[in-house]
Amino acid sequence: MFNNESNSIYLIFNGIGVLFAYGMLAGSIYYAPVDFSTKGYWAMGIGLLTLALVNVVKYRLDDRISEDRISKLEAAKAENILAEYVVEKDK
């Protein structure tokens, strides 16, 4: 229970930080004394960077989940082998 509450607090805090950063970026693009096309390129760069970061986090999370599943399968296999060995030893 404490872990879920703690995680939700961190998620809310990080969400506020991300929104603040995007707000600051939007303000800097809006008030920058450059052409509109340059502002568009900056905005596209920010959008593509966001997409890339989300993909990196997703792939790292998927990799971690995959490693956890593999380790659980290996542990179950080792436990099964040990249980069979003990049963054979008792006979």
SVG drawing of the C-alpha trace seen along z (x, -y; Angstrom):
<svg xmlns="http://www.w3.org/2000/svg" viewBox="-2 -39 21 85">
<polyline fill="none" stroke="black" stroke-width="0.4" points="0.0,0.0 2.8,-2.4 4.6,-1.6 1.6,-2.5 1.0,-5.8 4.7,-6.6 4.8,-5.8 1.7,-7.9 3.2,-10.9 6.4,-10.5 4.3,-10.2 2.3,-13.3 5.5,-15.2 7.1,-14.1 4.0,-14.9 4.0,-18.4 7.6,-18.8 7.0,-17.6 4.1,-20.0 6.2,-22.9 9.1,-22.0 6.7,-21.9 5.2,-25.2 8.6,-26.8 9.6,-25.4 6.4,-26.7 7.0,-30.1 10.5,-30.2 9.4,-29.2 6.6,-31.7 8.7,-34.7 11.8,-33.8 12.7,-36.6 13.0,-34.2 10.9,-33.3 7.8,-31.2 9.4,-28.4 12.3,-28.2 9.8,-27.9 8.1,-25.1 11.4,-23.2 12.1,-23.7 8.6,-22.4 9.0,-19.4 12.4,-18.7 10.8,-18.8 8.0,-16.5 10.4,-14.0 12.6,-14.1 9.6,-13.4 8.6,-10.4 12.1,-9.1 12.3,-9.3 8.9,-7.6 10.1,-4.8 13.4,-4.4 11.6,-4.1 9.1,-1.6 11.8,0.6 13.8,0.6 10.7,1.5 9.8,4.3 13.4,5.6 13.3,5.5 10.0,7.4 11.4,10.0 14.5,10.5 12.2,10.9 10.1,13.6 13.2,15.4 14.7,15.4 11.4,16.7 11.3,19.5 14.9,20.4 14.2,20.4 11.1,22.6 13.1,25.0 15.9,25.2 13.3,25.8 11.6,28.6 15.0,30.3 15.8,30.1 12.4,31.5 12.8,34.4 16.3,35.1 15.0,35.2 12.2,37.6 14.6,39.9 17.0,39.8 14.3,40.8 13.3,43.9"/>
</svg>
